[in-house]
Amino acid sequence: MMHAPTPAADGPRVAVDKEIVRKFLSLIHEQAARALNGIERPGLLQLTRIHPLDNKPVPTRFQIGDVDGMTEQAIADAKAGHNVYVEGRTIAEQTSPRQRGGIEHTAFVFALVDDSDADKGKAANRDLGGLASLVVETSPGNRHNWFFLKQAVRAGDAKSVGDAMREALGSDSDTGTVTQPYRVADTPNYPGKAKQKRGRTNVERTSISDAQPLRSWTLEQLRSQFPPPNRRNARAKGNSKPSTGRKSDSKSPTDYRSLLDCTDAAGYDGDRSRLLFASLRLAILAGLDDTAIIEAFLDPTYAGKAIYEHCWENGKTDSGASEYLARQTKRARDKVRDFEEYFVTDGCIYWEKPRQDPVRLANFVARIIDDVKVDDGSEQVKRQFAIRYSINGRDGHSQYSGRQVRSAELGDTRVGCRRPHHAGAANSRPSRQRHQNDRSGRATNGHSVRASRLAQDRRPVALPPR
């Protein structure tokens, strides 16, 4: 056993039934042993305690089979006033004992769990009776439904199924999350700040509602049992806007709240800064001002969630967390303000800005494939760009000077145009407003894109329509 620091001795004393706690943890250890049978380095099971006043997770790790050690630690933590949790994964042995570990620290996953949380209006949308391997009632009307895996899998494989389970069931965001800790049965459910704000002030008893440990699943069976909802994007009658054939962003601006509810940044390679930016971007697009963002992101409802804790760890105090979030919001606004995207579909080039329908710029496709510096003996080195284009089913290559690319004076017979054009002339007003503030510091005409940036990432060139 890897010992965590001793819990505070002045916490509330609550009666805990040792036999029920031991029964629950025995079921977890036995399942881990079955699913990991034959694996040379299966990793360690992890118990986590969180005090309701500070929401700081403190992990303790155990060898698979050390039921007595985990039971003693769980009871000690519970009696000292902590909420106590266990996970459906094992932790790689080299992980620091001071951190709970992200998805990258996961050795194997042996169970996925549905968090049916009626308190927040996120109960599972179907009865899971007869399906779950283990059911724990965490408070009246709320349950953790454990689905044991026949064979332990790597975190990436489990995550995709967990995501589908969460979407199919409509349960709390903790559902199917590989790194999420879940309550140990018969340990008290102490209400933290978020629950107290929702009116939950009583300490609730947790209990085992059902246990069918030999009921286990393969990932394929779970995928079949919890298929994602139909995502067909049928348009309303009378909407005559043509489809570009391009997939839209699956997150609407209001979905910043779903990111605030994430317990980790597993979907962002464990990087909580990236998770914060993604949520800020959605909040900005939803029209929130800075004050509303700070109020929403630092709402105690999200205490213990990844973004909330990230802001507090960087700010240290109430005012510090607000100041840190204000700085990150400004940076996010700058990036959103500069954000635009060119994309190609159906043989055409389109331009898209946040919360606006895409604009078709050209009826052909062209990309910079090479950036050549030409030294003609003068003092100034000139640049030429090799461009590959496709128009009306005909492919070809052409050379253009840097001046032509910057000003979008590209046309002529090389791409089938009779005379030079300025790309996007009909939409020049909004494009000039954007490009006069281009990061290069130079004004550009129409929908042309900074040549050096195009040469680097091969984004489409906005050439003139024929």
Secondary structure by P-SEA (a helix, b strand, c coil): cccccccccccbbbbbcaaaaaaaaaaaaaaaaaaacccccbbbbbbbbbbccccbbbbbbbcccaaaaaaaaaaaaaaacccccccccccccccccccccccccccccccccccccccccccccccccccccbbbbccccbbbbbbbbcccccaaaaaaaaaaaaaaaccccccccccbbbbcccccccccaaaaaaccccbbbbbbccccccccccaaaaaaacccccccccccccccccccccccccccccaaaaaaaccccccccccaaaaaaaaaaaaaaacccaaaaaaaaacccccccaaaaaaaaacccaaaaaaaaaaaaaaaaaaaaabbbbbccccbbbbbcccccccccccbbbbbcbbbbbbccccbbbbbbbbbbccccccccccccaaaaaacccccccccccccccccccaaaaaaaaaaacccccccccccccaaaaaacccccccccc
